[in-house]
Amino acid sequence: MTELMPVFINDQLLRLPPGASVADAVSALGTEAADQLAVGSAHVTDGRGIRLAADAPIHAGAILRLVVSARREQDQADAHS
């Protein structure tokens, strides 16, 4: 049996299989987080604040941060206009 590796994302400890990607880690948080990453309203940084590609492999003990943008998409109408 393959040992799962510990990965930290935001305030959660996840256990993922070796070879998992950044997107796999975000998907383990839930579908809302995965959807935000997929549409570009969120991105992931490493422990140093460097943005990571969704397909980048992660290693045991990785510290990741899911950053959700407060900006709305340009085609959304302003509620006050």
N, C-alpha and C positions, 0 to 999 in steps of 0.2 A: 504494500500500500504506500502511496506517495504521501509524504508529510506535507501538510499545509503550511504556508509561510505567513507570519504575522505582518500585517500592513496597517498603518494608521492613516485614516483619512478623516479630516476635521476632528471630531472628538470621539471617534469610534475605532475600536480595534476590530479588524477583519482578518479572517484566515482564508487565504486564497491559494490555489494550486501554483506550483512553480511555472513560470512562463506567462503568468497573467499580465494583462496590459492595464494601462491607466483606465481605459474604458471599462474593463472588467471590474476594477475596484469601484468605480462610480456606479456601475450597475448593481453591485452588491449593496449599495446604500438604498436603492429603490428605483422604481420606474420614473418618478418625477425628476430625480437627479440625473438619470441616464438621458431622459428626454431633453433636459436643459443643456447638457453637454452636446447632444446630437444637433440641436438647432443653433448652437452658438451663444446661448444666453448665459452660459457658464463655461469656465475653463479650469484647469487643474494646474497647480504649481507644486514644486517640490519644497523641501524644508528650507531652501534658500530663497524661495520666491520666484524661481525661474519657471516659466510656463512650459508645460510638457504636452507633447502631442498625444492624442487619445490612443494611438496605437503603440506608444512607447512601452517597452517592457518595464516591469517594476521588480524590485528585489526584496528579499526578506528584510523587515525592519524599516521599509520606506515610510517616510512621513510626507503625506500629501495634504493639500488643502483645496477643496472645491470652492471656487470663487464664483458667486452668482452676481451677474451685472444687474444694477438697478435701472439701467437704461432700457427704454422700450424700443421696439423696432420702429423704423422711420415711417412706416405706412399706418401706424396706429394714430387715430385722431385724438386730439387733446380734448378732454372731457369739458373743458371750460371755454372752448372756442365756439 
